[in-house]
Amino acid sequence: MVKAYFVNHTHWDREWYFTTQDAQVLSDQLFTQVLDELEEHPEANFTLDGQMSIIDDYVEIHPEAKSRIHNLVERKQLFIGPWYTQTDALIPNAESLVRNLIIGILDAKENFGEPMMLGYLPDTFGFNANLPMILNQVGIHDFLSWRGTNFKRQANSVYFKWKALGGKAVFAANFPLGYYTGQIDLESKNNLQDFVKNRLDQGIEFEALNGHNAEVLVPSGIDQMNIIHNISETITEVNKYSKNELVISTYPEFMAKLHQKDLPEYQGELRYPTYSRVHRTISSVRSRNKRNNFKLEQIITRRLEPLMVIAKFAKVPISNGIVIKLWKLLFNVQPHDTLGGSVTDNVAEDINHRFKQAFEIADGVENYIKKRIAQSLALSDHDVMVFNTDPYEFNGRKIVEIISSSENVCFPKEYDAVIVAKEEVPPRPHIMQLTPNGYEFKDEPGYFKLKVSLSITMAGLGYRVIHFEDSESSMPALEQVQGDSISNDNVKLIFKDGKFKLINKNQVFTDIISIYDQANDGDTYDFSPLIDDSEMRLPWNGKLKKTSSADIEQLVLSGEWQIPATLADRVKQSDKDMAVIKYKLVLSLSSTAKIVTAKLKIDNQAFSHRLRLRLKTGINTEFAHAQIQGGFTKTKNIPIADNWNDEFVEKPVNIYIFDRYVGLKDAENGLYFLGKGQKEYERVDDALYITLMATTGELGKPDLLWRPGRASGDTTSVGHVMMPTPMAQEIGINEFEFGLYAPCDEELSEDKLSQEMNHWYSPSVSYQMQQYNLFVNRLDNKLWDIENPTGDSQLGTDETWLTIIPDVEVSALYPAYTLKDHLVLRLSNMTEFAKDMSYLKDQGYIQVDSLEQTVTQSFKIQPYDMITVIKKI
């Protein structure tokens, strides 16, 4: 007889083919019934899906329920948290995952009591290999999930110790038959004996056999399902028919029992589609959302929060509340269905609106901080503030944006200023202006918007004010010149005969980048090939021009491709309707750069197809070297049997997910792709194929070549309908930014790789206080001048507040959540060797966990791990 620990729960997708608003309407009744049932039956308990956002939504319409929820949480009848939202675990970066936990846990503690401290992600589409390390950051040592495991290929058990890249571990419990293994709905209650015999006992015995355990976990619940009424009586009835013993339990109770057992160990990602689909190619669906997610993550962690710390040092008042709201908007676009893209267009419109709101908040807070500091310094319109938002020394080029009455301005010689873009705005006659004498009408002069590249060296975390002057001649600018290559002392890139060649001091990489197109017969869950179609190379057939200045060179290639317009056109033998896709590729290199920066603009006019960039390396290796959340991993293509669908429910294609960069390397050379929201790669021989976009017009389709059987998304279930998704075709302009890096020799270490790439991602942040256009920064128009702007300010024109040794990556730098006037610095060791950070202790830092609780003061970062330190500002 097996003892089965029965846990009643609901799984709550915030949106899918229904919207968040629909889910809130459902929660109005369902959550109220949960509270009523738990209060009437103190022996019962219920798990609210491990995310705080759905409780926030419910309390918004039921503020009177806050105390009821708190009481039930304290009585350990209602289990909430720890996540703010049920996140995707492969596409968000490490800091997003950590902060999702931090904000979820702190929200729970502040408003409702102690959260369930378990890494509970019952329906997420697979998990990155370093998630155990991330869970450890907040003191979580347990993990529960459904998808992604194959216990025969991994730990040989549904219960195991899952180890992160650097060795940090969690106790893992998998429910291979789903979070609905013991689902007792009304129909099951009415046919309890059949349910026990044909479903429940079979599930229990399957888990016992494959968990090598006489005690198993049985989750009972499904999407938006209510609490089981009179659960004690129900379980008593179940036990009359069952060959096993069921007891009412909780997830924490069962996981505590696992801690007492000797479990097998496993290290690596969880993405096998064995007992459930993981949608291995979902990371390229609705690619605009992936790029927006990346952009927003970078804005918050690399620009906005460091600026908030600068504001604290500069005595500019700013609260954490508005940025926590910003984080919550980000978390609301990161659940697995939402960020994956397996949603209707109705939901996609909501997602776009959230991104719009988030970018506006971020822009507004940044605007406020920069202008208040500029006002404190009484800057003129010929001063520009350049910020270093990283706590490392910066040596390279930053882009500043200025507005001037003329393009003829000059910066101090040491900055090697180059105009990289300009726009002339003509004058406007008869414009109203409020003066002390009332409204007057004047002619408003024209002006120039200039983007200027400056060569600059700055200490960590601070700013510098740079004064520019009017000039009789214009400063150097990018001008068209003859040539088909760009180069410096580190690298040379040549375009010849329709191919790009890259040369460094060790090697020549021929035909380095090209674009491939293929039909997509898949849906918003998965790419799938079309029968009788194959991937084809699109030629670089456009017009090339070179622009150059003393310090910057660019190649600009513009052209168009013709590809079949629709899936139907792909299989026609003749009379195909062809779509014209215009493209523009800009490749840039400054005099000291090691990384070629690329921008590819594609005007997509074709339907249901996949575009991939091929990075040909000439390097023969079995492994791709990919940076993931908090570390590096090596992926190797696994053999795929012809009868793969005997073991898997979708084809286990050798398509993997990276965070920011991925490449191939050997002992002497490497070639890496640095992405900005591109997430998916496949190694084919000596090349990497990076997916740019995979477009589709359906939410879910049945019988795909790579995913036979039913449609995902319930579209072929009883009573459901097929759901077109024209927005997922991503017609129109799509812009992709990326870098190409060919390190050699000593640069190939993960330490050097991460430093060089971290430098490349460093943002350009600047500000000019001017009156020509008060909408360049939208809030300038409403941030009125302040009295006595210099006041008691001790600020100078060149300030720095924090410089650390750049051999670790900064995951986050922000004002503390729980301690007033403190900064939080979270550091990530991206290498296989431990790092000693004792020098921070000498500077007054205290080591804490990510919840800002004091821990052992080791000041050592283990391989592929993080530490958090805190210091008074």
N, C-alpha and C positions, 0 to 999 in steps of 0.2 A: 504493500500500500504506500502511495506517495502522499505526502502532506503538501497541500497546495495553499499558498498564501494569496488570498483573493482581495484585490484592490479595486475599489469602485472609483471611476474617474470619468471625466469628459475630455475629449480632444476638441480644441476650439480653434480651427482656422479662422483668423480674423477676416479673411477674404479669400475668394477662389473664383468660382463662377457666380458667387454672391459678393456683395460689397461689405465693407466694415459697418456701414449703417444697417444693412440687413442683419448682420451678426449681433449688433447692439439691440435691435428689436427682439431677436430670439432670446438674448440674455435677460431681457426684462422679465419675462415669465419664468424661464428655466432657472436662473440663479436664485430667484425669489423662492421657488419651490425647493431648491437645495437647502437654503437657509431654514426654511420651515421644517423640512424633513429632519435635518440634523438637530434642531432644537427639540423636536418631539421624540427623537430616538438617540439618546446620548451614547448608545453603544455603536452607532454608525459613524462612518467617516467618509470623506470625499476629497478627491484631488482635482483642483481647478487648473489642470493642464500646464502647470509650471511656468506661467507667465503673468506678470502683474498688469500688463496693459488692459487685459479684458476686465480686470477688477476696476481699474480706473474708469473704463467706459461704463461699467455698471453703476458705480458710485456717483458718476456724473448725473444719472437719472434717478438714483436712489440714495441721496446723501444720508438719509436716516438709517441706512443699512450699515454704515461704517462701524458703529459700535457692535452690531450683531456679528459682523465679520471678525472683528478683533476678538470678541469673546470666544468664538468657535475656533479661531486659530490658536488662541492661548490654551484651549481645552484639548488641542490636538485632534479635533474632529474635522477641521477644514485645513487643507494643505495648499499653500500658495507659493509662488515664486519658484526658483530664484531669478529666472530670466525676466527682463522687461517684456520682450517678445520672444516667441519660439523661432529662434534665428536659423537661417541657413548657416552651415558650418564650413563651407568651402570657399565662398566668394568674398564675404567680409574679411577685412584684415584682422590681425591679432588684437589690436586695440579696440576695435568695434566689439569683438566678442567679450573681451575683458570688461569693457564699460557697460555692455548690456547687462552683465551680471552685477556689476557694482551698483548701477542705478536701480536695477530691479530689487536687489537686496536692501539697499538703503531706503527705498520707497516702502517696502514691506515693513521694515523695522520701525520706521517713523509713523506709519499710519495704521498698521494692522497686526503687528506682532512678528514673531520670528518666522522667517520663510523656511521652506523645505530646502535644505542645503544639499541638493542632489543635482547632478548634471542630467536633467530630464529632457530629452529631445525625441519624443516617440515617433515622429513622422518625417523627420528631416532626411533629405536625399543624400545620405552619406556624410562622412566625417573626415576632416583633415588629420594627418598623422600626429599633429602636435596639440590636439585638443586636451589631452590629459594635463599638459603643462598649464594651459590656460585656465582650466578648472581649479588647479592647485593654487593659482594666484589669489583666489578669494577663500581658500580653505575648503574647497569641495574635493572629496576623495571618492566619489561614487558617480557612476554614469549608467543611464538606462536608455535603451533605444530599440528600435525595430529593424530599420533598414541597414543594408551594407555589409552584414556579416556572412561569412561562410565558414562555419566552425570546423568543417573538414579540412579546409585549406589554411585556416588561421590557428585558432587555439584549441581545436578539437573539443570545444565545449561552448554552451550558450552562456556560461558564467566563467569569467577569466579576469586576470589582471591586464589592463591595457596600459602599455608603457609609451610615453612620449619619446620624441627624438633623443632627448638627453637623459632619459631614464625615469623622470617623474611618472607616477602611476596612479591609476584609479581602479577601483573594483567595478567591473562592468557586468551588467545583466542585460541580456538580449532576449526579446520575445519574438522569435523567428516567425511565429504565426500571426503576429500583429498585436497592436494594442487593444484589439477587440477579441482576443483569444477566448475570454470568458464572458463575452457580451450577453447579458440577459435583458433582452427587450421584452415587450409585451407578448409577442408571438412565442418567444422562448418560454416565458412564464406559463403560458397557456398549454404548452406542449413540453413540459419540463423533463419528463422521462426520455423522450426522443432527443432533446437537446443535450442531456447529460451523456447519453449513449453515443450519439453520432458526432458530437462536436467536442464537448467539454472534456470528457475522459480521454479522448484521442489526443487532444492538445496537451493535456497534463502528461500523458505517457510519452509523447514525442519529446517534450522538454526534459523529462526525467531521464530518458534514454540518452539524449544528446547533451544533457548537462551533467551526466554521471552523478546524479544527485537525487536523493530521496525527498528533497524539499525543493519546490519550484514556485516560481512567481506566476500568478495568473491575473493579468490586467483585465478589467471588465469595463468596457465603455467604448464609445465610437464618436464620430464627429457630431457635435451639438446634441449629444444624448443626455437625457436627464438622469438624476440619481435613482438608484433602485429603491423603490418604496418597500418599507418593512424588510430590510435586508436580512435581519436575523432570522425571520421566519422563512425567507427564501432560501438561505443557505442551509437551514435545517432540513428543508424539503429536498434540496439538491443532494445532501449527504445520504438521504434515504435511497437514492438511485445510483449514486456514484460508487465506483470501486475504490475510490480514493477518499482522503479526508480533506475537506475544505474548511479553512478558518478565515474569518474576517481579519484583514491585516492592513498594513500601510507600506508604502515604498521604503521609508526609513527603517521600519522594523525588519523587512526582508534583507535590505542591504547590510544591516548590522550583523545578521546571521552569516552573510557571505564573508565578512571580515574574519570569521573564525575558521574558515575553510582553507585548505591548501589548493589553490587554483592554478591552472596553467597560465602562461604569460604569452602576450602577443604584442608586437611592435609594428606599427604601420597604419596606413589609412584604412578606413572601413567603407569600401565602395563596391563590393561584389553584389551583382543583381541575382542572388541565388533564390531567396524565398520571397523577395519583393523587388519591385523596380526601384532603381536609384537614379535613372535618367542621366546616364553618363555624359550626355551631350547637351544638357539643359543650360550649361554655362555660356552658351552662345546665342540663346533665344532672347529676343528683345534686347539686343546688344546695347542700345542707347541707355537702358536702365543700368546696365553694368558699368558703363563709362560714367554715368552720372553718380552712381554710388561711389566709385573710386574718387571722382573729383570732390565729392562732399566729404569723404573721409580725409582726404589730403587737406582740404580747406580747414576743417576743424582742428586737426592735430598738428599740421605744419604751419598754419597761419594764425587762426583765430585764438586758440587757447594760449599759445606763446605770447601773442599780443596782449591777452588779458593779464598775464604775469608781468609783462612790461608795464602795463597800465597800473598794476599794483605798486610796482617800484616807483612809478612816476606820479603816484598819488592821484590818479584819475579814477574816480569811483565807478565800479562796474560790478554787477552781481552775477553769481553763477546760475541763477534761475533761468535766464533767457537762453543760456547755452545748454542747460539740461533739457529745456524744451526742444532745442535744436537736435540734440542727441536722440530724443524720443521720436522726432520726425524721421530721423535716419533709421532708428530701430523699426519703425513702422513700414519701411520699405525693404527690410532685410529678412522677413520670414521666408521659409523655403518656397512656397508657391509664389509669393510676391516678387522676390528678387530673382527667383528662377525664371519667372515670366509665364508660368502656366496659369494664366488668369484670363478672364474675358476682357474685351476692350473697355467695357464699362468700368471695370476695376482699374485698368491701365490708365484711364483718365484721372482717377483718384490718385494714383501713384505719381503721375506727372505733376499734379497740383501740390502734392507733398514736397516733391523736389523743388518746385517753384517757391513754396513757402520757406523751405530750409535755406535755399540760396539767398533769399531776401533777408532773412534773419542774420545770416553770416555776413553778408555785405553791410548790413546796417550796423552791427556791433563793431565790425572792423572800421567802418567809416567814423563812428563815434570816437573810438579810441584814438585814431590817428589825428582827427581834427582837434580834439581837446589837447593833445600833446603839442600840436603845431601852434595852437592859440597860446598855450603856456609859454612857448618860446617866442611868441610874437613874430612869426616868420612872414616873409614877404612872398609875393607871387614869383619871385626869382629864386626861391629856395625850394628844394625838393628833399624830403626825408626818405632815406633808404634804410629799410629794416633788415636785420638778420634775425629771423625767428627761430633759428637753430642755436643750441648752446655749444656750438663748435665754431672755431675760426673758419671764416669763409674766404676763399681766394678763387675768384673766377669772374664771371659776368652776370650782372643783374640787369633786367629790363626796367626802366622807369618810364612813366607816362607823364608828360607835361603838356600844358597848354600855353601858347605864347602868341603874341601879336604878330610875330614873324618866325619863319623857319630859320632865320639867321641868328642863332644863339651859339654860345660856346661854353663848354665846361672846362674846369681846370685840366691841364694837359695830362696829369697822371692817370686820368680815368679813361683815356683813349676812347672818347665818346663817338658812337656811330649811330646815325639815324637808321632804324630798320623798318620803320613804317611812318607814313605821314598822311594827314587828311586836312585839306583846307576847307574852312567853313566861311562862307561869304558874309559880308555885313548885312545887318537888318535895319531898315529905316523905321523911324517913328515908333520907338519902343518905350513903353511906360516905365517910369521909375519913381518909387516913393522916396522923397527927400524931406528934410526938416520943413521945407516950404510947401509940402503937399506933393501931389502927383505932377511930374513933369515928363515930357516926351522928348526923347533924344534919339539920335542915330547910334545904333550899337555897332561897333567896329567888328570886322572879321578877325579870325584867329586861326591858328594851326594846332591840330592835335598831333603830337609827336611821340613816337615810341623810340626811346634812346637806349642803346646797350652801353653799359659802363663796365669797365674792368675795375674791380674793386677788391680790396682786402679788408675784412672786418673781423674784430673779435666777436665772441659769442654773445647771443641774446642781447640785442640793443639796436641802436639806430645811429645814423650819421646824417647831418644836414649838409647838403652840397649846394653851393650857390652857383648859379649860372648867369652869364651876362648876355646882353644883346651884342650883336656882332655885325660887322659890315659884310661878312661873307658867311655862307652856311657851313655847318660842320660836316665832316665826312659822312657819306651815306652809301648804302648799297647801290651800286650802279652796274648796269649790264656790261659785260665784257665777253671777249671770246674765250672759249674753253669748254672742255667736257669733263673736268675733274675739280675736286676740292681737296685740299691737303694741308697738313701742318707737320711738325716734327714727329708726331705720334702715329698718324694714319693718313692714308690717301684713298679716296673713293673716285672711281672712274666709270663713266657711262660710254660704252662703245658697242656698236652693232646690236643695239637693243638689250644689252645686258650690263649689270652693275658688277664691278670688281672692287674689292677692298684689299688694301695692302698695309700690313704693319711691318715691324722690323724683323719678324720671324717668318711670315707666311703670306701667300697670296690666296685670297678667297675669291674664286671665280663664280660668276652668276649668283651673287650673294642673295638678292631679294627678287622675288617674282610673285605674281598673283595667280591663284587658281580658282576656277569656278566649277560648281556642280549643282545639279538639281537637288532640291530638298523635298522629298516626299513625306517628310515628317510633320510634326505639329509643334505646339508650344511647350511640349515636354522633351521632345527628342528630334534630333536630325536623323533622317533615314534616307539611304540612297533610293533612286528611282531605277527600276529594272531597265536594263539596256542603255543606261546613261553612265557616263564616266567623267571623272574630273579632267578639266581641260585648262591648259595654261593660256592666260590672257597676255597678249604681247605688250611690251612697253613700246608703243608705236607712235608716241606723241612728239611734240616739238620741245626741244631742250633749249634752255637758256641758262646762262651763268651770271650771277650777280656777285659783286665782290667789293670789299673795302680793305682798309689796311689790316684789319684784324678779324674779319668775318667773311666767309665764303658760302655761297649757296648754289645748288643746282635745282632748277625748277623744271619739271617735266609735265606737260599738259597734253592730254589726248582723250581718246574715247574708245570704248570697247563695244562690240555688238554681240549680244548673247540672246538665246531664245527667251521670249517675253514671259512665257507661262510654262507650267508643267506639260500641258498638252503639246506645246510647240517643241518640247524636248524630244518627243517620240515621233513627230511627223517626219516623213521622208522628204517632203517638199512643201512649198508654200508656208514656210515657217514665218511667224510674226516675230521680228527681231526687235529687241529693246536696245536703245543707245544709252550707254552709261559713260558719262563724262567723268574724268578723273584729273586730279592735280596732285603731284608729289613734290614736296619741298624737302630737300636734304641740306642741313646746315652744319657748319663746323667753324668754331673759333680757333684762334691761334694756339691755345693751350689745351684744348679739349681732347679727351681720349674717346669720347662717345659721340657718334654722329646722331644728331637729332633729326627726326623725320615727322612730317605731317602729311597725311594722305586724305584728300577730300574726294569722296565718291558721291555722285548724284545717281542714286539707285532708281532705276525705272523698270526693273524686272521683278517678277514674282516668284516666290518659293524657290530660293536658291541659296547656296552657301558660298561665301568668299573666304579664301584662306591666303595668308602670306606664307610663302615658303622661304625659310632661312637656310640656305645651303652652306654647309660648313666644310665639307671635305674631310671632316674628322671622323674616323671610324671608332665607334665606342658602342657598347651595349646599353649605356645608361644616359638618360637625360638628367641634367643637374638643375633642379628647380628650387627656387626660393618659395617657401610656403609660410604660413603664419608662425613667426618666431624662429625660423631656421631654414635649413636646406635639406632636401631629400633627393635620392636618386631613384628614378623610375626605370623599370626594365619591361619591355614588351613581353607579355605572357602568350604562350601558344594558345590559339583558339581552335578547338576541334570543329570539324564539319558538322557534327551533331551537338553543337553547343547548347541548343535549346532543350536537350535532355537534362541539363544541369541548371541552366540559367533561364530566367523569365524575360531577359533582354540580352542582346549580344554584349558580352563583356569587352567591348572595343578598347584598344590601347590608346584611349584619349584621356588625358589627365588634366588636372587643374593646377595652375600656379597662382601666386599672389601678385608679384610685380615683375620678376625676371626669371628667365629660363634659358638654358643654353646647352651646348655640347662642348666637352673639353677632353684633352688628353694630358699627358705629362707636361707638355710645353706650350700648348695653344688652346684657346677657347674662342667661341663665338656665342654671344648672348643677345637675346631680345629683351628689351626693357619696355614693359607695357604700361599703359594708362587706362586700365579698365578692360583690356583683353585678358582672358582668363584661361583659355583652353588651348592645349597643344597636343600634337602627336608626332612621335619620332618615326620617320620612315628612312631607313638606311642612314645616310650621313646628313639628313636634313630634318629640320623641325618645321611642322606646319602649324601656324598660329591662326586660329579661327578669328576672323574679323566680324562676321555677321552670318546668321543663318535665319532666313526669313520664311514665314509660313502664313497661311490664311485660315488655320483651323486650331481650335483649342485642343481637341483630341481626335485622333483617327485610329480605326482598327486595322489590324493585320499589316503592320509595317514590316519591311524587310528585316530591319534590325530589332523589331519588337512585335513579334507575332501575337495574335489573339485579340483580346478586348482593347477598346480604346481607353487610354488614361483620361482622367477628367470626367468620368461618368457619362460621357456624351452618348454612349451606346447602351447605357443601363435602361431598365424599364422606366418609361415615363420621362426620360431625358431626351434632349434633342442635340443635333450637331450645332456647334456654335462657331460661326465665322469670326475671324480676328484680323480684319484688314489692317489695323494699326501695327500688327506684328510683321507685316510685310516691309515696314521701315522704308517706304518710298520717299524719295527726296534726298536731301543732303545728309550724309553721314561722314563725320570727321574722326580720324584715328591719329593719335599721337604715339610715337614710340621712339626708342633709341636702339642703336646698334653698337655693340662693344666687343672688341677683339682683344682681350687681355692675353698676355704671354708672360712666361717665367714667373716672377714673384707676384705678379698681379692675379694669379690664378687661385691663390688661397681665398677661402671664404671670408677671411678677415678683410683682405684688400678689395675683394669684389664688393662686399657690402659697403665699405667706405666710399668707393668710387661711385657706386650707384646711388647711395644716399645723398651724395653731393649733387648728382644729376637731378634728383627729385626736389632739391631745395627750391622753394618758391621765390619769385620776385615780388616784394611788397614795398610799395612806395606811396608817397602822398605829397601833393602840392596844394597849398591853400591859395585859390585864385577865384576871380569873379567873372571870368569870361563865360563859364558854363557851370551852373550850380547843380546840374543833373548828371555830370560825369560820376560823381559820388552822390547818390540820390538824397541822402540826408543832409548834405551841405546846406541845402536851401532852408532847413529847419533847425540847424544847430547854430543858434545865434551867437554873436560875439559875447564874450564874458568880460565882466568888469575886472580891471586890474589883472590882466591875463598873466603877467609874470609873477605877481603876488609874492608868496613865500617860496616859490619854486626854486629848487637848487639844481634844476636840470641844465646840462650843458648841451652843446650842439653835437657832441660825440659821446655816447653813453654805452656802456656794456655792463651786464649784471651777472652773467653766468657763462663760464667757458669750461667745458670738460674735455678730457682726452677723447678723441674721436675714434676709439677702437671698439666702441659699442654703439648700438643704434638707440636713439631716443624713441620709445614707443609713445610717450606722452609727456607733456609739460603743461600743468594747469594749476589754477588756484585750488587748494584743498577743499573737499566737500564738508568735512567734519570739524576742521580746526580753522579758526579765524586767522587771517594774515599768514598763512603758510602756503608754500608751493609744493606740488607733488611732481616728482621726476621718476618716470618709469623707464628702465633701461633694459634693452634686449641684447643678449649675446647670441649673435648669428653664426657662431663658430662651434667647432667640435672640442674646443679647449676652454677650460674654466678661466674666468677673468677676475682679477683682484681689483676691487674698487675702494680699497681702504682709504685712499686719499680724500674721498668724499666725507668720511667720518671726521677727518682732521678739519674739514671745512664747515663742520657743524650739522651735517645731515644725520638723520636718524632712520634706520631701516624699519620699514613697516610692510604689512601685506597690502594688497590693493584696496582693502577696505579701511586703510589708514590706522590699523591696529599694530602696536609695536610687536616685533618678532626678534628672534636671536640676531644679534648685531654682527653677522659674519662678513657683510659687504663683499661677498663673493657671488658671482653669477655663474652657475653651472652651464655646461654646454647646452645650446638651444633653449635657454631658459630666460627668465626675467627676474629682476628685483625692483622694488619700489622704495624710494627714499623720500624724506620729507624735511623741509627746513622752513624756519620762520623768515618771512619777508621783512 
